Amino acid sequence: MDLKNLNFNSNFKVLVTGGAGFIGTNLTEALLKNGNKVVCLDNYATGKKENITPFLTNPNYTLIEGDIRELATCHSACSGIDYILHQAALGSVPRSINDPITSNDVNVSGFLNMLVAARDAKVKRFVYAASSSTYGDSTSMPKVEDVIGKPLSPYAITKYVNELYADVFAKTYGLETIGLRYFNVFGRRQDPNGAYAAVIPKFVIQLLQHQSPTINGDGSFSRDFTYIDNVIQMNVRALLSDNIKAINTVYNVAYGERTNLKELVGLLKSFLAEFDTKINDVAIIYGPERQGDVPHSLASIDKAKQLLNYQPEFDIKKGLKEAVHWYWNNLKLN
Ligand SMILES: NC(=O)c1ccc[n+]([C@@H]2O[C@H](COP(=O)([O-])OP(=O)(O)OC[C@H]3O[C@@H](n4cnc5c(N)ncnc54)[C@H](O)[C@@H]3O)[C@@H](O)[C@H]2O)c1
């Protein structure tokens, strides 16, 4: 992803929390390529050292191994920073159902620490990862930023609380904030392993090993799958905007189309079969629905288009092709 067309000033120093994770490393890579100085704060809870290894030799890169649950760490990470892209959190709805306390500690208390540290360091803007899970049980479609339902999981509560805190910090302390409600992001470096892996990398690794992927439910559940380069674009546009109406609010970050799980597996199989034709023969298993899952998710991206000039370049097919190519070249299969 090239930020040159967006004209993001390369003199700015950016703190990326969760910078060893999937979205954080992709943001870091784009910013370093643009010539920016980047500070990464991560405790490797789910992030990977191997993700950041290529950055370590870059003189513009600083790594802080630390935890956002410690206020002093947040303060030192924010020192001398122009902008913050706050990604650090414990993702996954099932993880939060299994361990709501840790999810809350990291996603709420850690978030609050980062807001306090950002305020004290007088950063120019605090852009943070919100979530489509905030739409909860709302059945309206497409999802429009102002119409949300009740949260369906502890994770969704934490992400909604982030929005409430950011709003209060904007009003009370004048901190500029923008929340980005990501919709099922996918792409290079998303972790395929572990109990809480996201569906696309999990299915990719299973198909590459000729194992049957299990779809939770009948395959009709749908998502607005969003390629990582669209997400990078939105983060940078959120930093760039000088339109007062565009700040201290939240945006959907998506492509604006939905794909059901059955269609998703079909696309993955056909793209992966270009590398290994046997993947065409792998059967699909259908399992029980998962607790806390919303049936359908589709974003309206009108607000982002109007206020931030967001122009997503990757639809699901274009994004999946790139992602599959990356996994084929980079996955180490046992
Ligand atoms: N990937 C998606 O589809 C998606 C959707 C909605 C929201 N989000 C949000 O986007 C953000 C990034 O998600 P991701 O997909 O890159 O996940 P990820 O798990 O790959 O990245 C999260 C990073 O945060 C770090 N982290 C966790 N706890 C920490 C702590 N206490 N202190 C410091 N670092 C900590 C992890 O080690 C990891 O590197 C998260 O806030 C997540 O909730 C992601």
Ligand as a Chemical Component Dictionary entry (heavy atoms), coordinates in Angstrom:
data_LIG
# 
_chem_comp.id                   LIG 
_chem_comp.type                 NON-POLYMER 
_chem_comp.pdbx_formal_charge   0 
_chem_comp.three_letter_code    LIG 
# 
loop_
_chem_comp_atom.comp_id 
_chem_comp_atom.atom_id 
_chem_comp_atom.alt_atom_id 
_chem_comp_atom.type_symbol 
_chem_comp_atom.charge 
_chem_comp_atom.model_Cartn_x 
_chem_comp_atom.model_Cartn_y 
_chem_comp_atom.model_Cartn_z 
_chem_comp_atom.pdbx_ordinal 
LIG N1  N1  N 0  -9.325  -7.968 12.336 1  
LIG C1  C1  C 0  -10.587 -7.591 12.326 2  
LIG O1  O1  O 0  -11.393 -8.052 11.518 3  
LIG C2  C2  C 0  -11.077 -6.570 13.308 4  
LIG C3  C3  C 0  -12.450 -6.214 13.277 5  
LIG C4  C4  C 0  -12.908 -5.250 14.165 6  
LIG C5  C5  C 0  -12.030 -4.644 15.053 7  
LIG N2  N2  N 1  -10.709 -5.033 15.071 8  
LIG C6  C6  C 0  -9.817  -4.371 16.027 9  
LIG O2  O2  O 0  -8.647  -3.981 15.338 10 
LIG C7  C7  C 0  -7.536  -4.017 16.224 11 
LIG C8  C8  C 0  -6.400  -4.832 15.610 12 
LIG O3  O3  O 0  -6.869  -6.141 15.377 13 
LIG P1  P1  P 0  -6.015  -7.250 14.636 14 
LIG O4  O4  O 0  -6.940  -8.011 13.776 15 
LIG O5  O5  O -1 -4.791  -6.658 14.055 16 
LIG O6  O6  O 0  -5.660  -8.186 15.865 17 
LIG P2  P2  P 0  -4.248  -8.748 16.361 18 
LIG O7  O7  O 0  -4.588  -9.666 17.491 19 
LIG O8  O8  O 0  -3.471  -9.285 15.235 20 
LIG O9  O9  O 0  -3.548  -7.439 16.894 21 
LIG C9  C9  C 0  -3.753  -6.901 18.181 22 
LIG C10 C10 C 0  -2.393  -6.553 18.747 23 
LIG O10 O10 O 0  -2.566  -5.960 20.040 24 
LIG C11 C11 C 0  -1.567  -6.500 20.887 25 
LIG N3  N3  N 0  -2.006  -6.413 22.270 26 
LIG C12 C12 C 0  -2.996  -7.135 22.865 27 
LIG N4  N4  N 0  -3.071  -6.831 24.160 28 
LIG C13 C13 C 0  -2.123  -5.893 24.405 29 
LIG C14 C14 C 0  -1.703  -5.208 25.560 30 
LIG N5  N5  N 0  -2.295  -5.431 26.757 31 
LIG N6  N6  N 0  -0.688  -4.324 25.463 32 
LIG C15 C15 C 0  -0.077  -4.107 24.269 33 
LIG N7  N7  N 0  -0.423  -4.742 23.135 34 
LIG C16 C16 C 0  -1.436  -5.620 23.202 35 
LIG C17 C17 C 0  -1.405  -7.924 20.434 36 
LIG O11 O11 O 0  -0.199  -8.540 20.866 37 
LIG C18 C18 C 0  -1.495  -7.769 18.921 38 
LIG O12 O12 O 0  -0.227  -7.537 18.362 39 
LIG C19 C19 C 0  -8.073  -4.554 17.536 40 
LIG O13 O13 O 0  -8.379  -3.462 18.359 41 
LIG C20 C20 C 0  -9.334  -5.277 17.144 42 
LIG O14 O14 O 0  -10.268 -5.340 18.193 43 
LIG C21 C21 C 0  -10.226 -5.974 14.218 44 
# 
loop_
_chem_comp_bond.comp_id 
_chem_comp_bond.atom_id_1 
_chem_comp_bond.atom_id_2 
_chem_comp_bond.value_order 
_chem_comp_bond.pdbx_ordinal 
LIG N1  C1  SING 1  
LIG C1  O1  DOUB 2  
LIG C1  C2  SING 3  
LIG C2  C3  SING 4  
LIG C2  C21 DOUB 5  
LIG C3  C4  DOUB 6  
LIG C4  C5  SING 7  
LIG C5  N2  DOUB 8  
LIG N2  C6  SING 9  
LIG N2  C21 SING 10 
LIG C6  O2  SING 11 
LIG C6  C20 SING 12 
LIG O2  C7  SING 13 
LIG C7  C8  SING 14 
LIG C7  C19 SING 15 
LIG C8  O3  SING 16 
LIG O3  P1  SING 17 
LIG P1  O4  DOUB 18 
LIG P1  O5  SING 19 
LIG P1  O6  SING 20 
LIG O6  P2  SING 21 
LIG P2  O7  DOUB 22 
LIG P2  O8  SING 23 
LIG P2  O9  SING 24 
LIG O9  C9  SING 25 
LIG C9  C10 SING 26 
LIG C10 O10 SING 27 
LIG C10 C18 SING 28 
LIG O10 C11 SING 29 
LIG C11 N3  SING 30 
LIG C11 C17 SING 31 
LIG N3  C12 SING 32 
LIG N3  C16 SING 33 
LIG C12 N4  DOUB 34 
LIG N4  C13 SING 35 
LIG C13 C14 SING 36 
LIG C13 C16 DOUB 37 
LIG C14 N5  SING 38 
LIG C14 N6  DOUB 39 
LIG N6  C15 SING 40 
LIG C15 N7  DOUB 41 
LIG N7  C16 SING 42 
LIG C17 O11 SING 43 
LIG C17 C18 SING 44 
LIG C18 O12 SING 45 
LIG C19 O13 SING 46 
LIG C19 C20 SING 47 
LIG C20 O14 SING 48 
# 
